[in-house]
Amino acid sequence: MYDKKAVHFGGGNIGRGFVAEFLHNSGYEVVFIDVMDKIIEALQQTPHYTVTEIGEDGERTFDINHYRAINSKYELPKVIDEIATADVVTCAVGPNILKFIAEPVAKAIAARQLDYPLAVIACENAINATTTWKGFITSYIETKLDKSILDTLDTKARFANSAIDRIVPHQDPDAGLNVKIEKFFEWCVEQPPFEGAKQPDIKGVHFVQDLQPYIERKLYTVNTSHATAAYYGYNRGKALIHEAMIDKEIHDIVRNCVRETAHLIVNKHDITVQEQDDYVEKIISRISNPALEDKVERVGRAPLRKLSRNERFIGPAAQLAETGDPYESLLGAIEMALRFQNVEGDDESFELAKILKENDSKTATSKITGLDTSHPLYKPVEQVVAKVQSSSS
């Protein structure tokens, strides 16, 4: 049954509960790669684990097996060999880690002898993460290996961006490798990079000609609403996301944010008002589901990334500002995100507090958001930054 092999970077809940589930159910042997000793040792010592899908109609549990695990910190040559002989390599490590997992993929591409290219697909909550990963990989080949490899790169690897949508809630403390995950999912992958080559056979993946509408719809609806609920919930003393959504004021604020982003999505992409309205209702229902219990601190973590130029708040607000459309609710969410400071266990929240304390409002706005000072969104955001700074001093 397992005549295909997939290498996956990241042994966390997304990797085990989403990506590996798809690959396993599609007949791939999965090779997990991580640098976390505890996770790799657990995977090496445990022949199977369970994934429990949670939906409004109850739960469904199934078994994940036929996998291996390698610690790249100690056995990098083995990792390179596995990738060189794989059909697919994926990752769910966080966008900031992509540069650290470029070396083994670059070396594997250089060593690859198979007569079809490796499919490289990043599964990150970021726009065009595979393109980012490819940049690090090709840079490593050019500067550390043999840049002539790049002349025939298409014969050795194909790089496809993807958009993933599936909520992985807070896990039980004694869950071990077992993962609870939302039943709803969407995994869209670019099809054009595989033209003239072997397209990976992964059940449940939706191959699309143009990924941008799916990326922006997901990022500016799911991620915007989820983070808005988290930051307002945190600042108003709510412990859990669904508790924040029970609060009528927060619920209405979240809806107003995704009403603003829906205006952008409908006008920019070939998505009808009805389609987007239906999508919004589905998302609001999902993040309000108490069965998907999730802490506001977990969903709100990494505020600097979430406040960056192309992310869930600044990204849509900037585009709306450029067209003269309303973005006031998004501005409110940006303020709440800026107030997510010094949260235990979240390094970025401490860094955010440091930036806001040590810089004037203009410098802090530029550092945090990446907005150009001439952009129409810059001044409104700078005023919010100044407001947060004055209330923190």
One Martini backbone bead per residue (centre of mass of N, CA, C, O) as a GRO file, in nm:
protein
  393
    1MET     BB    1   0.057   0.063  -0.020
    2TYR     BB    2   0.352   0.202   0.046
    3ASP     BB    3   0.492   0.359  -0.250
    4LYS     BB    4   0.517   0.631  -0.093
    5LYS     BB    5   0.703   0.940  -0.007
    6ALA     BB    6   0.702   1.161   0.284
    7VAL     BB    7   0.840   1.465   0.394
    8HIS     BB    8   0.815   1.616   0.729
    9PHE     BB    9   0.829   1.931   0.872
   10GLY     BB   10   0.700   1.882   1.172
   11GLY     BB   11   0.571   1.739   1.489
   12GLY     BB   12   0.320   1.877   1.532
   13ASN     BB   13  -0.017   1.917   1.517
   14ILE     BB   14  -0.030   1.983   1.216
   15GLY     BB   15   0.149   1.756   1.113
   16ARG     BB   16  -0.006   1.512   1.252
   17GLY     BB   17  -0.325   1.619   1.208
   18PHE     BB   18  -0.304   1.700   0.891
   19VAL     BB   19  -0.079   1.627   0.690
   20ALA     BB   20  -0.038   1.325   0.771
   21GLU     BB   21  -0.326   1.239   0.720
   22PHE     BB   22  -0.331   1.286   0.417
   23LEU     BB   23  -0.084   1.112   0.345
   24HIS     BB   24  -0.170   0.847   0.474
   25ASN     BB   25  -0.454   0.833   0.314
   26SER     BB   26  -0.262   0.830   0.029
   27GLY     BB   27  -0.008   0.615   0.073
   28TYR     BB   28   0.206   0.735   0.262
   29GLU     BB   29   0.509   0.755   0.384
   30VAL     BB   30   0.609   0.910   0.687
   31VAL     BB   31   0.869   1.159   0.749
   32PHE     BB   32   0.975   1.294   1.033
   33ILE     BB   33   1.098   1.631   1.105
   34ASP     BB   34   1.310   1.735   1.383
   35VAL     BB   35   1.454   1.910   1.693
   36MET     BB   36   1.267   1.771   1.897
   37ASP     BB   37   1.332   1.527   2.105
   38LYS     BB   38   1.055   1.449   2.227
   39ILE     BB   39   0.898   1.405   1.962
   40ILE     BB   40   1.085   1.203   1.818
   41GLU     BB   41   1.091   0.989   2.040
   42ALA     BB   42   0.788   0.937   2.042
   43LEU     BB   43   0.767   0.849   1.743
   44GLN     BB   44   0.979   0.615   1.764
   45GLN     BB   45   0.812   0.464   2.017
   46THR     BB   46   0.540   0.504   1.837
   47PRO     BB   47   0.342   0.330   1.602
   48HIS     BB   48   0.083   0.504   1.700
   49TYR     BB   49  -0.192   0.738   1.642
   50THR     BB   50  -0.453   0.974   1.706
   51VAL     BB   51  -0.727   1.121   1.525
   52THR     BB   52  -0.966   1.378   1.616
   53GLU     BB   53  -1.265   1.464   1.484
   54ILE     BB   54  -1.443   1.780   1.510
   55GLY     BB   55  -1.799   1.828   1.517
   56GLU     BB   56  -2.135   1.895   1.523
   57ASP     BB   57  -2.168   1.557   1.484
   58GLY     BB   58  -1.901   1.498   1.633
   59GLU     BB   59  -1.683   1.214   1.644
   60ARG     BB   60  -1.365   1.101   1.480
   61THR     BB   61  -1.153   0.812   1.495
   62PHE     BB   62  -0.806   0.756   1.390
   63ASP     BB   63  -0.526   0.591   1.249
   64ILE     BB   64  -0.168   0.646   1.270
   65ASN     BB   65   0.082   0.505   1.055
   66HIS     BB   66   0.359   0.448   0.892
   67TYR     BB   67   0.618   0.586   1.040
   68ARG     BB   68   0.887   0.819   1.077
   69ALA     BB   69   1.182   0.952   1.268
   70ILE     BB   70   1.397   1.253   1.256
   71ASN     BB   71   1.683   1.416   1.382
   72SER     BB   72   1.839   1.691   1.238
   73LYS     BB   73   2.052   1.758   1.459
   74TYR     BB   74   2.199   1.452   1.423
   75GLU     BB   75   2.073   1.346   1.109
   76LEU     BB   76   2.115   1.501   0.828
   77PRO     BB   77   2.202   1.291   0.610
   78LYS     BB   78   1.940   1.124   0.636
   79VAL     BB   79   1.746   1.346   0.553
   80ILE     BB   80   1.861   1.388   0.270
   81ASP     BB   81   1.805   1.101   0.167
   82GLU     BB   82   1.497   1.107   0.204
   83ILE     BB   83   1.440   1.346   0.011
   84ALA     BB   84   1.585   1.234  -0.248
   85THR     BB   85   1.352   0.973  -0.228
   86ALA     BB   86   1.106   1.146  -0.257
   87ASP     BB   87   0.791   1.288  -0.355
   88VAL     BB   88   0.750   1.462  -0.086
   89VAL     BB   89   0.773   1.797   0.065
   90THR     BB   90   0.694   1.926   0.387
   91CYS     BB   91   0.557   2.197   0.605
   92ALA     BB   92   0.513   2.289   0.980
   93VAL     BB   93   0.708   2.555   1.140
   94GLY     BB   94   0.700   2.833   1.046
   95PRO     BB   95   0.807   3.104   0.869
   96ASN     BB   96   1.081   3.158   1.043
   97ILE     BB   97   1.204   2.848   0.969
   98LEU     BB   98   1.265   2.811   0.663
   99LYS     BB   99   1.575   2.881   0.658
  100PHE     BB  100   1.653   2.612   0.834
  101ILE     BB  101   1.520   2.402   0.593
  102ALA     BB  102   1.703   2.439   0.328
  103GLU     BB  103   1.958   2.262   0.324
  104PRO     BB  104   1.843   1.967   0.293
  105VAL     BB  105   1.691   2.028   0.028
  106ALA     BB  106   1.925   2.124  -0.142
  107LYS     BB  107   2.098   1.862  -0.114
  108ALA     BB  108   1.877   1.670  -0.226
  109ILE     BB  109   1.853   1.793  -0.505
  110ALA     BB  110   2.153   1.746  -0.584
  111ALA     BB  111   2.118   1.415  -0.526
  112ARG     BB  112   1.904   1.354  -0.723
  113GLN     BB  113   1.793   1.050  -0.931
  114LEU     BB  114   1.525   1.079  -1.009
  115ASP     BB  115   1.285   1.104  -1.296
  116TYR     BB  116   1.142   1.303  -1.086
  117PRO     BB  117   1.012   1.555  -0.918
  118LEU     BB  118   0.997   1.722  -0.636
  119ALA     BB  119   0.749   1.803  -0.404
  120VAL     BB  120   0.708   2.141  -0.283
  121ILE     BB  121   0.520   2.207   0.033
  122ALA     BB  122   0.394   2.461   0.213
  123CYS     BB  123   0.220   2.467   0.553
  124GLU     BB  124   0.140   2.785   0.603
  125ASN     BB  125   0.049   3.098   0.769
  126ALA     BB  126   0.125   3.213   0.460
  127ILE     BB  127   0.214   3.389   0.194
  128ASN     BB  128   0.399   3.218  -0.017
  129ALA     BB  129   0.591   3.002   0.139
  130THR     BB  130   0.727   2.840  -0.087
  131THR     BB  131   0.875   3.077  -0.216
  132THR     BB  132   1.044   3.136   0.031
  133TRP     BB  133   1.178   2.859   0.053
  134LYS     BB  134   1.302   2.861  -0.231
  135GLY     BB  135   1.490   3.100  -0.184
  136PHE     BB  136   1.667   2.953   0.027
  137ILE     BB  137   1.742   2.707  -0.147
  138THR     BB  138   1.871   2.853  -0.396
  139SER     BB  139   2.079   3.011  -0.233
  140TYR     BB  140   2.231   2.764  -0.130
  141ILE     BB  141   2.308   2.647  -0.403
  142GLU     BB  142   2.462   2.902  -0.511
  143THR     BB  143   2.665   2.944  -0.245
  144LYS     BB  144   2.726   2.617  -0.144
  145LEU     BB  145   2.725   2.476  -0.417
  146ASP     BB  146   2.582   2.447  -0.747
  147LYS     BB  147   2.448   2.675  -0.969
  148SER     BB  148   2.391   2.476  -1.213
  149ILE     BB  149   2.142   2.333  -1.089
  150LEU     BB  150   1.937   2.564  -1.169
  151ASP     BB  151   1.913   2.491  -1.478
  152THR     BB  152   1.755   2.196  -1.372
  153LEU     BB  153   1.538   2.225  -1.143
  154ASP     BB  154   1.268   2.113  -1.276
  155THR     BB  155   1.381   1.806  -1.268
  156LYS     BB  156   1.399   1.802  -0.931
  157ALA     BB  157   1.180   2.047  -0.873
  158ARG     BB  158   0.860   2.151  -0.734
  159PHE     BB  159   0.690   2.464  -0.652
  160ALA     BB  160   0.404   2.491  -0.424
  161ASN     BB  161   0.161   2.666  -0.323
  162SER     BB  162  -0.045   2.707  -0.020
  163ALA     BB  163  -0.373   2.656   0.141
  164ILE     BB  164  -0.473   2.642   0.480
  165ASP     BB  165  -0.778   2.501   0.658
  166ARG     BB  166  -0.746   2.434   1.008
  167ILE     BB  167  -0.843   2.369   1.327
  168VAL     BB  168  -0.620   2.359   1.613
  169PRO     BB  169  -0.669   2.306   1.917
  170HIS     BB  170  -0.648   2.268   2.226
  171GLN     BB  171  -0.477   2.034   2.407
  172ASP     BB  172  -0.446   1.782   2.594
  173PRO     BB  173  -0.202   1.732   2.835
  174ASP     BB  174  -0.230   1.389   2.788
  175ALA     BB  175  -0.211   1.322   2.465
  176GLY     BB  176   0.051   1.334   2.330
  177LEU     BB  177   0.024   1.243   1.994
  178ASN     BB  178  -0.251   1.311   2.004
  179VAL     BB  179  -0.519   1.462   1.795
  180LYS     BB  180  -0.715   1.744   1.776
  181ILE     BB  181  -0.959   1.820   1.512
  182GLU     BB  182  -1.110   1.963   1.270
  183LYS     BB  183  -1.322   1.862   1.026
  184PHE     BB  184  -1.274   2.096   0.875
  185PHE     BB  185  -1.137   2.158   0.536
  186GLU     BB  186  -0.856   2.323   0.347
  187TRP     BB  187  -0.647   2.230   0.054
  188CYS     BB  188  -0.459   2.438  -0.149
  189VAL     BB  189  -0.296   2.392  -0.473
  190GLU     BB  190  -0.087   2.452  -0.708
  191GLN     BB  191  -0.076   2.346  -1.050
  192PRO     BB  192   0.130   2.474  -1.258
  193PRO     BB  193   0.411   2.354  -1.143
  194PHE     BB  194   0.314   2.048  -1.265
  195GLU     BB  195   0.360   2.097  -1.545
  196GLY     BB  196   0.513   1.823  -1.696
  197ALA     BB  197   0.454   1.662  -1.424
  198LYS     BB  198   0.431   1.507  -1.126
  199GLN     BB  199   0.146   1.490  -0.943
  200PRO     BB  200   0.042   1.480  -0.642
  201ASP     BB  201  -0.129   1.217  -0.458
  202ILE     BB  202  -0.375   1.392  -0.263
  203LYS     BB  203  -0.624   1.351  -0.067
  204GLY     BB  204  -0.817   1.663  -0.057
  205VAL     BB  205  -0.675   1.817  -0.263
  206HIS     BB  206  -0.693   2.143  -0.420
  207PHE     BB  207  -0.633   2.214  -0.743
  208VAL     BB  208  -0.516   2.533  -0.866
  209GLN     BB  209  -0.450   2.800  -1.076
  210ASP     BB  210  -0.535   3.022  -0.847
  211LEU     BB  211  -0.446   3.103  -0.513
  212GLN     BB  212  -0.506   3.394  -0.409
  213PRO     BB  213  -0.809   3.381  -0.331
  214TYR     BB  214  -0.769   3.157  -0.111
  215ILE     BB  215  -0.566   3.300   0.066
  216GLU     BB  216  -0.726   3.563   0.126
  217ARG     BB  217  -0.987   3.441   0.226
  218LYS     BB  218  -0.860   3.293   0.462
  219LEU     BB  219  -0.680   3.512   0.603
  220TYR     BB  220  -0.930   3.742   0.597
  221THR     BB  221  -1.121   3.544   0.773
  222VAL     BB  222  -1.011   3.334   0.966
  223ASN     BB  223  -0.761   3.488   1.089
  224THR     BB  224  -0.899   3.753   1.153
  225SER     BB  225  -1.127   3.646   1.338
  226HIS     BB  226  -0.958   3.482   1.539
  227ALA     BB  227  -0.768   3.717   1.632
  228THR     BB  228  -0.984   3.914   1.721
  229ALA     BB  229  -1.103   3.734   1.942
  230ALA     BB  230  -0.837   3.708   2.101
  231TYR     BB  231  -0.768   4.013   2.160
  232TYR     BB  232  -1.035   4.094   2.285
  233GLY     BB  233  -1.046   3.870   2.492
  234TYR     BB  234  -0.787   3.937   2.642
  235ASN     BB  235  -0.866   4.248   2.708
  236ARG     BB  236  -1.157   4.116   2.849
  237GLY     BB  237  -1.101   3.837   3.017
  238LYS     BB  238  -1.086   3.597   2.829
  239ALA     BB  239  -0.996   3.257   2.791
  240LEU     BB  240  -1.181   3.183   2.540
  241ILE     BB  241  -1.299   3.198   2.227
  242HIS     BB  242  -1.602   3.115   2.273
  243GLU     BB  243  -1.638   3.325   2.500
  244ALA     BB  244  -1.595   3.573   2.324
  245MET     BB  245  -1.834   3.499   2.117
  246ILE     BB  246  -2.065   3.534   2.331
  247ASP     BB  247  -1.994   3.816   2.325
  248LYS     BB  248  -2.164   4.047   2.157
  249GLU     BB  249  -1.953   4.265   2.103
  250ILE     BB  250  -1.732   4.083   1.988
  251HIS     BB  251  -1.899   3.945   1.773
  252ASP     BB  252  -1.959   4.212   1.617
  253ILE     BB  253  -1.666   4.290   1.562
  254VAL     BB  254  -1.588   4.045   1.398
  255ARG     BB  255  -1.802   4.090   1.179
  256ASN     BB  256  -1.699   4.370   1.091
  257CYS     BB  257  -1.424   4.277   0.992
  258VAL     BB  258  -1.539   4.061   0.776
  259ARG     BB  259  -1.693   4.276   0.620
  260GLU     BB  260  -1.451   4.431   0.519
  261THR     BB  261  -1.300   4.188   0.383
  262ALA     BB  262  -1.533   4.105   0.194
  263HIS     BB  263  -1.526   4.353   0.016
  264LEU     BB  264  -1.248   4.292  -0.095
  265ILE     BB  265  -1.285   4.000  -0.205
  266VAL     BB  266  -1.524   4.054  -0.401
  267ASN     BB  267  -1.375   4.289  -0.570
  268LYS     BB  268  -1.103   4.117  -0.642
  269HIS     BB  269  -1.259   3.850  -0.679
  270ASP     BB  270  -1.428   3.552  -0.803
  271ILE     BB  271  -1.653   3.635  -0.565
  272THR     BB  272  -1.943   3.622  -0.424
  273VAL     BB  273  -2.143   3.743  -0.189
  274GLN     BB  274  -2.271   3.469  -0.112
  275GLU     BB  275  -2.015   3.304  -0.079
  276GLN     BB  276  -1.891   3.484   0.145
  277ASP     BB  277  -2.124   3.472   0.344
  278ASP     BB  278  -2.112   3.164   0.383
  279TYR     BB  279  -1.820   3.158   0.480
  280VAL     BB  280  -1.852   3.338   0.727
  281GLU     BB  281  -2.061   3.163   0.875
  282LYS     BB  282  -1.875   2.919   0.902
  283ILE     BB  283  -1.651   3.059   1.065
  284ILE     BB  284  -1.815   3.161   1.306
  285SER     BB  285  -1.904   2.878   1.389
  286ARG     BB  286  -1.625   2.755   1.435
  287ILE     BB  287  -1.506   2.966   1.654
  288SER     BB  288  -1.777   2.910   1.846
  289ASN     BB  289  -1.697   2.622   1.912
  290PRO     BB  290  -1.664   2.453   2.215
  291ALA     BB  291  -1.516   2.191   2.106
  292LEU     BB  292  -1.284   2.413   2.011
  293GLU     BB  293  -1.098   2.463   2.246
  294ASP     BB  294  -0.941   2.793   2.302
  295LYS     BB  295  -0.690   2.999   2.374
  296VAL     BB  296  -0.618   3.330   2.345
  297GLU     BB  297  -0.306   3.307   2.369
  298ARG     BB  298  -0.260   3.105   2.139
  299VAL     BB  299  -0.398   3.265   1.903
  300GLY     BB  300  -0.226   3.544   1.972
  301ARG     BB  301   0.034   3.462   1.904
  302ALA     BB  302   0.257   3.642   1.736
  303PRO     BB  303   0.200   3.966   1.681
  304LEU     BB  304   0.416   4.059   1.478
  305ARG     BB  305   0.327   3.881   1.246
  306LYS     BB  306   0.016   3.972   1.253
  307LEU     BB  307   0.126   4.291   1.199
  308SER     BB  308   0.224   4.257   0.930
  309ARG     BB  309   0.197   4.367   0.607
  310ASN     BB  310   0.055   4.070   0.485
  311GLU     BB  311  -0.148   4.025   0.694
  312ARG     BB  312  -0.468   4.006   0.860
  313PHE     BB  313  -0.467   4.335   0.894
  314ILE     BB  314  -0.281   4.514   0.713
  315GLY     BB  315  -0.343   4.393   0.441
  316PRO     BB  316  -0.651   4.471   0.412
  317ALA     BB  317  -0.640   4.766   0.513
  318ALA     BB  318  -0.453   4.872   0.290
  319GLN     BB  319  -0.641   4.809   0.049
  320LEU     BB  320  -0.880   4.977   0.153
  321ALA     BB  321  -0.732   5.249   0.170
  322GLU     BB  322  -0.663   5.265  -0.140
  323THR     BB  323  -0.998   5.262  -0.210
  324GLY     BB  324  -1.170   5.409   0.029
  325ASP     BB  325  -1.242   5.197   0.237
  326PRO     BB  326  -1.345   5.052   0.511
  327TYR     BB  327  -1.131   4.993   0.844
  328GLU     BB  328  -1.210   5.038   1.150
  329SER     BB  329  -1.226   4.749   1.270
  330LEU     BB  330  -0.931   4.675   1.206
  331LEU     BB  331  -0.810   4.899   1.381
  332GLY     BB  332  -0.916   4.781   1.646
  333ALA     BB  333  -0.760   4.512   1.622
  334ILE     BB  334  -0.481   4.639   1.617
  335GLU     BB  335  -0.494   4.753   1.900
  336MET     BB  336  -0.529   4.480   2.047
  337ALA     BB  337  -0.261   4.361   1.943
  338LEU     BB  338  -0.078   4.586   2.075
  339ARG     BB  339  -0.186   4.483   2.375
  340PHE     BB  340  -0.017   4.211   2.332
  341GLN     BB  341   0.173   4.198   2.618
  342ASN     BB  342   0.367   4.012   2.810
  343VAL     BB  343   0.318   3.703   2.741
  344GLU     BB  344   0.340   3.411   2.856
  345GLY     BB  345   0.534   3.226   2.614
  346ASP     BB  346   0.566   3.506   2.428
  347ASP     BB  347   0.815   3.666   2.273
  348GLU     BB  348   0.671   3.876   2.085
  349SER     BB  349   0.521   4.031   2.315
  350PHE     BB  350   0.789   4.144   2.434
  351GLU     BB  351   0.895   4.280   2.177
  352LEU     BB  352   0.659   4.470   2.140
  353ALA     BB  353   0.693   4.624   2.407
  354LYS     BB  354   0.979   4.725   2.341
  355ILE     BB  355   0.918   4.888   2.088
  356LEU     BB  356   0.703   5.077   2.221
  357LYS     BB  357   0.905   5.190   2.446
  358GLU     BB  358   1.177   5.272   2.253
  359ASN     BB  359   0.974   5.421   2.052
  360ASP     BB  360   0.830   5.603   1.849
  361SER     BB  361   0.545   5.592   1.666
  362LYS     BB  362   0.677   5.590   1.387
  363THR     BB  363   0.893   5.373   1.426
  364ALA     BB  364   0.702   5.152   1.532
  365THR     BB  365   0.521   5.134   1.286
  366SER     BB  366   0.739   5.049   1.084
  367LYS     BB  367   0.847   4.797   1.235
  368ILE     BB  368   0.571   4.640   1.265
  369THR     BB  369   0.423   4.687   0.960
  370GLY     BB  370   0.587   4.806   0.695
  371LEU     BB  371   0.489   5.078   0.636
  372ASP     BB  372   0.470   5.337   0.447
  373THR     BB  373   0.456   5.675   0.510
  374SER     BB  374   0.267   5.722   0.236
  375HIS     BB  375   0.050   5.555   0.334
  376PRO     BB  376  -0.291   5.571   0.412
  377LEU     BB  377  -0.248   5.383   0.681
  378TYR     BB  378  -0.024   5.500   0.855
  379LYS     BB  379  -0.153   5.727   1.029
  380PRO     BB  380  -0.379   5.565   1.171
  381VAL     BB  381  -0.180   5.363   1.302
  382GLU     BB  382   0.002   5.567   1.449
  383GLN     BB  383  -0.227   5.665   1.638
  384VAL     BB  384  -0.266   5.391   1.775
  385VAL     BB  385   0.018   5.359   1.881
  386ALA     BB  386   0.016   5.617   2.056
  387LYS     BB  387  -0.219   5.527   2.234
  388VAL     BB  388  -0.082   5.276   2.352
  389GLN     BB  389   0.167   5.419   2.466
  390SER     BB  390   0.015   5.618   2.662
  391SER     BB  391  -0.129   5.373   2.827
  392SER     BB  392   0.167   5.239   2.915
  393SER     BB  393   0.321   5.487   3.074
   0.00000   0.00000   0.00000
